């Protein structure tokens, strides 16, 4: 690392990001790149040492090789929390950090909103309103219900905090269980199937790893209560969509709220579009006004640490995905 690294800001909103770096690191050479295709050449031309990058145009064309296999890039700062789009990298060759927590509160509000939407049957009321139909409504409280939070990083912890404030019983799963505020119980991943049978709402917040791909599959859906609702704010691939479709068709769960999918954009002919009891959002649960500036400011603070030889925050272990 050096005290004056060349930096690339790889984002679809480079002007705002450049303004932050101009304010916080005015002495550095900073270059902007707003496409996937142009990044490899820019890294080579500038011999960039540090790249802040946002996955703004999907995963399939993301220029991961230019980042994690570059001869000059020593630090890749990911603008969001997920890093699966980088594939595998050698931590001895390049350090990867993420912006975990930048959208934890917003994601938690999405999860809470989904729980309320199902308990209040808002989608059912919307259908009745469109049909100009009076009557037949029924609501339920979420107070006293049980939520299982799978993955207790910053997002999962924020979900549990809000659920507890609403009077819910909170169960959690994390790789290394320990007592945590707002959690009534914390278990290891081996307890998943048993805990699923107790949950009214299941909120999935884990990264996509070999160990989590297809985590919510046939066995998981078979273990859920018929009244359970799945809320997936993790990464596409954690939920086995074929198994989910079987569970929906068999009425083995009440419904689902999904922000992530194995293929994004979700194809127009995908069967999930046709279910009244499935809420679909286009991987936008973490997108709120100002998130990008907050993320860049987190990077700018970490860049100060990098330049002074301090330990970086939010360094990602490629084996754990966080």
Phi, psi and omega in degrees: 000156180229163180283342181229064181288150170280133188240141171244133173257105184258095186203157178278357176233063187293330183298314180295320179293319179298323180296320179296314180292325177297328180282319189264333181223064187294344184270356184267153172277113184237131181240146180254146177215123184243021174223159174287318188296327186276346187296312182305315181293322181293321176300315181294317183293324186262351186053044184300139179260331184230133177229123169267127188222141177241137177276083190259357182224040178080177184267321190306322183259007184298132187278060185298320184298321180296334181272306189271351178241015180291149176284342185246332184288121180254338182218126174247118179256112182275131185289341176248200181262326182283144180232009183296337180289350175273351183067214178266147175219161180266110183294345175282342183259321182216138175265134177243128172241160175235181180249043180307132180100344183297332180233017183302315180296318181293317178297322179294322177294323175301313181298316179296319178299321179294318178299315180294321181300317180287320182291330179266358181053045183297325178293323177295318178295324178296318179297319179294323179295317180298329179271002183055043184254125179262139174096171177084009183273154178206134179237159178226147175280154170267346175302131181089348177282166183249130176244135174254120179257115181264108184101110186247050168283205183295322179290311180300321178296320178294323177298312182299320181298316181289322179295318179297322178296336178270007177083023181267156170279132186243121175247146181218155176234131173214157185299324180238090186297142174200156177300139181221143176302145178074000177249124176286325179215142174232127184234167175272169185300337180295342182271004188307306186298320180294320181288326179302325181290346180261348192268137170274328177228136177242119180248117184262122185229021185272157173286164177272114179226172175302325182282343181250350178297125182071018182304317178264085182244204186303315182296321180295314181293328177294333182276345184283156174285149177300340180266004185282149176239129177265133175236112185250110177237029183267253176218150177301133181112339176289319173271127174284106187293328177295318178293323177297316179299319178298318180294320178294315180296324181273005181053037179274349172222163182284323181169189183207150169239119189236126176249351183227148186215156181298322176240123178232133359298151177295122182304144184298336181264010180292139184297332183301331180301335189270003184262126178293334183261022175236124175262125183246127172234146190275063178049051184233008185296340179259002185263106178227162182299121177096356181299323184293321178292319178300318179296315180296323178292325174298318177297316181299320177295318179293327179296326175298318179295317180301314184292334181260007177078016179275165178291133180283148174274153177062034174292133185262130172276119185297338178283327183266332183081011177204000000 
